[in-house]
Amino acid sequence: MPQMTDLPLKYVDHAVTMAEVPLEISLTISISNCAFRCSGCHSKYLWEDMGRPLLSDLETLLDKYNGLITCVCLLGEGQNPPE
């Protein structure tokens, strides 16, 4: 049986933002399947296992925003919580 960490990271949406990383213009990518379920989470929709595999689209996203972004910021966990 595959482990959760064996599954590909999936993303739900993306945006170009200037708030998440100081002094950077970020390509912010929302990663789904977050197992932490933090109290007060503002993105509960990321708890669900949904979206597209990130690695399939990452190069296309980077090419699309080439010259505009200065970093990539992943939001959400997409991994097993600590034991």
C-alpha positions, 0 to 999 in steps of 0.5 A: 500500500502506498504511503502518503509521502509516496503520493504526488503533491497536488495543487489547487490554485496559484497566484502572484503575491507580494504578502507571503515572503518579505521583499519578494514577488512570489508565485504562491501555490496552494498545496492540497491534502494537508493532514495537520488540520490546524485550529483556525486554518484560513484555508480549510479547503486545502485539507481535501485531497484534490487538484492536479499533480504539481510536478506535471505543471510546475515548469509551465507555471515557472515559464508563464511567470518568468521575469515577474516572480522572484520566488516560489511559495508553497502554502499547505502541507500535503504530507504526513503530520509528525508522529 
